[in-house]
């Protein structure tokens, strides 16, 4: 009998301890509200930075015939570099736009993450085009780094001949020039991104 009472008392004490410990894990309403306000402020700051980047890029790239698109937390600059058929050599005429881009990002948005996206037309095999797209992306990435951007903030990816990303569906050779390109994506949620505006 005493053993049963002792076990029952121990079990009750244990449950009470667990219950009280669980109560200590609740978040106060004021702490919750503060956390939500901080998240909303961070989102507002990031959107302001995206708007500033988009405005700067539209102003700078107007003369380079590039399309600027703002997405959630990112700005995409399409067709910043084109390549000859079966080549990953960066064209001299594309270098001024890339230098302008690197200078603007380095001066006003040093904390953002840049993704260089490489593409190919569908003339070769999928594996070959994926590799060629990566070589193109790496050529642009290396040029941006040599133009002053940190190697840690610029990454390269390849979409190869991905049909969802082709500008001229199925086009190759002379007609497929727009498919043989590199685009840039600026991600303002990169570590250390701080909203700043150009004068």
N, C-alpha and C positions, 0 to 999 in steps of 0.2 A: 504493500500500500504506500509506504513512504517513498519507495522507488518511483512509483507512478506519479506521486505528487511532485517529487524532485524533477522528474523528466518533464512534467507538464509545466512546472515553474520555469525550468530552463528553456523550454520551447517558447513559452510566452515572453520571457525576457529577450530571447533571440529575435523573435518577430518584432517586438517593440523596438529593439536596437536597429533592425533593418528598416523598419518604418520611419524612425527618426532620422536615420542616415539618408533615406530616400527623400525626405522632406528638405534636407539641406541642399539637394541638387536642383531645386526649383530656382528659376531666375526671377528676380524682382521685375515688376512691370516697368519701373523707371530705367533699369539696366537694359531691358529688352527694347524700349523706345529709343534709348540712346544708340544702341547698336543699329537699329533700323535707320535712324537719322544719319549715322555715319556711312552706311551702305548707300543710301540715297544721295548723299553729298559726293561720294566717290563716283557714283554713276553720272551725276551731273558734271563733275570735273572732267571725266573721261569724254563725255559727249561734247563739252566745250572744246576739248583738245581735238577731237575728231573734226568738229566744225572748222576749227582754225587750220588744221592740216588740209582739209578739203579746199578751203578758200585759197590757201597759199598754192596748192598744187594746180588748181584751176587757173590761177593767174600765171604761174610759171609755165605750165605745159600747154597753154593755149596755142603757142607757136609751134609746138611739136606734134600736133594732131594726135593727142592721146585722150582717151576717155576716162574721166574721173567719176568714181561711184562711191558713195558712203554707205556702209553697211553697219550692222550693230557692232560698235566698238572698233571698226576698221574702215580704212579708206583703200580702195583698189584703183591703181593706175594701170590701165590696160595698154598694151602695145607700145612699150617704151623702147623696145629694141626689136629689129627684124634681122633675119639671117638668110644667107644664100642657101640654095638647095644643098643638103648634105654637109652643112658647115656649122661649126660652133664658134666661128671667129666673129668677134664683136665689130660691127661696122663703125667706121670713123664718124659718120654723120649722126650716130646715136649717142656718142660720148658726151657732147655738150649738155644734153638733157639729163643724163645720168649724173654728171658733175653738179648741175644745178640742184638736182634732187638731193644728193649727198650733202651739199653745202647747207640747204634749207633744214634738212633733218638734223644735221650736226649742230646747227646754231640754235634752232627753236624747239626741237623735240628729241633731245639726246637719249631719252629713256625708252623710246618706242622700239618695238621689234619689227624688223623688215623681213618679209618672206619674198624671195625671188622665185617666180614660177616659170619653168621652162616648158615649151611646147614644140611639137613637130607636126608636119603635115603627114597624112596617112600613106605616103609612098612606100615606106619600108615595113618590116615586121614590127609588131607591137613592142617586142623586147628591144629591138634596135632603136625605135623611136623614143622609148622611155629613156634609154641611155643617152641619146642625142639631146633630148630635152634637158636632161640633167647637166650635160656638158655646157649647154647654152646658159642655163641658170647659174652654173658655177662661174662662167666667164663674166657674167654681169655682177655676180656677188663679189668676185675678186676685184673687179673694176671699182665698185662702190667702196670697198675696203681701202683700196689704193687711193681713193679720192677723199679719205678722211673718216669714214664710218668705222666703228669698232667691229672687229670680226665676231665678237660675242653677240652683237645685235642683228646680224644679217645671216639668214639661213637660206639654203637652196633646196627646192623640190622640183620634181618633174611630173608633168601630166602626160607627156608624150603626145600621142595622137588622140587622146580622149575625145570621143565624138561630142560629148556634152560641152566641151570647151573650144571646139573649132569655130573660128570666125567665118570661114568659107567652107561649108560642109563638104567633106570629101575632096576638096580641091588640092592639087599638087602642082609641082613645077612652078611656072610663072603665075598661074592662077592661085596657087596656095601660099603666096608670100605672107599673107596675114595670119596663116596658121603657124608659120615658122617664126615664133616670137617669144619674148619674155615680158611678163607683167610683174608689177610690184604690189604687195599688200602691206600697208602700214597698220600695225596692231597697237593701239594706244593702251591696251591693258598690260603691256610689257612691264616688267619690274622697274620701278623707279620712274614711271611716266608721270610727268608733271605738266599741267596745263600752262602754256605760255602763248603769248600772241606776238606776232611780228609788229614792228612799229609802222 
